[in-house]
Amino acid sequence: MIRALSVFATLLWATVAAAQTPPPDLALTDICPSCGVLNRPLIARHAGDGSGRLFVVEQIGNIRVFVNGAYLPTPFLTFVGNPPPGGFVALGGTGDERGLLGLAFHPNFRQNGFLYINYNDAASDTVVARYRVSQSDPNQVDLSTRLVILRVDQDFSNHNGGNILFGPDGYLYIGMGDGGSGNDPCNRAQSLTPADLLPNEPTSGCPADSAFTSTGGNPDSRALLGKMLRLNVDVTTSASASNELCADNADGSASYSIPADNPFIGSARVVGACDEILDYGLRNPWRFSFDRLTGDLIIGDVGQNAQEEVSFRPAGPIGAPINFGWDCREGPVAAGGTCRAGDVLTGPVLAYGRSLGFSISGGYRFRGLIPDLNGLYVYADYVTQRIWFAAQTGPNTFTPQPSAANQWGTAPGSVASFGEDEDGRVYLLSFNGRVYRFTSATELPAAIFGDGFE
């Protein structure tokens, strides 16, 4: 099981720092060269149920099942021609950042069949919903089981974030972008309370839209933008006038509750702060991941005009929230915005400028079957297609910093995302319509880890 073991983490980064580099024969191998081209694949997940299936999300609104070397003809879930209540966004061109953006399987999926998705509805607002797999067909989702967990009002069409994952603590983590446009004009990334939103109401594009509020959406949810959220989706919240949830229903109820150690619970640090918030000061945490061995949270945060960055929350007690600095900092440089007075800002562990790329796609730390990759973090740039590896060499230090000289290679197409299967194999998903797996002749047989390696 994945557990945050700080002693092991110290030994692990010290060991990796000593020598590891990718094996000379490391390659990206198309998992199905004879399969048809997918439509903007951007997520690869496993269900943790021992089935060996890989679930590949297409941004247009499909989840495909890859098993036994091929994709099943019928999608696991599809919104194409079959939108959910509230609709599904009509995607524009190739640069559209909306769509079906997140998929997470419940840690007890084998028992309860629950899966969670993050998508944009017809009004382009964020919806996180729970579904259950069909009781008669394990390769089909029962669409009638839909339960909305939360909705978040989006200011603009870009910077939706959208990635969702269960952490080693069993809670659901949701990466939210800053609401879009450029330079965070509504100051969402540094807003922690509904009151923080008020000074920005007159700004063009900042008020909550009627399509959202008229259908029961909570306008306070805009204070969740530019954040990492952490929710307990196994326990609901009863109707109450006294909670400090920012995406609850009008009567104070919610389809989730707040973990007892969330940093803003009960006005512990900032009166009125949204209890859902774990960390803030993020611009667009497009892809993040957990180290399946240590529990570390590693976030690829897309930059504005200067820097792309990887942000890091080490495993261990939650403690204080982290302010990653946007929009007064972009990576390690000043960005011109205003951060909260008195906050200590946490800079990135990896960063690169415009000479190397324009949009980071965060990856995974390898904990799988290729020994020379164990402990190395892989990430890439969506535009320039450069791929890098980095090792953790200290509690909050990763090396080498990205450069043209130390890039591992160039991806075959725009790098949308990375994925991981049950045995720790890592995949690269490209908007050329293909899914690739990192392969090497040094790869060990999966059976050595046995069932439940995760």
Summary of the structure (lengths in Angstrom):
residues: 454
radius of gyration: 20.6
end to end distance: 5.2
largest distance: 60.6
contacts: 1592
relative contact order: 0.15
helix: 10%
strand: 31%
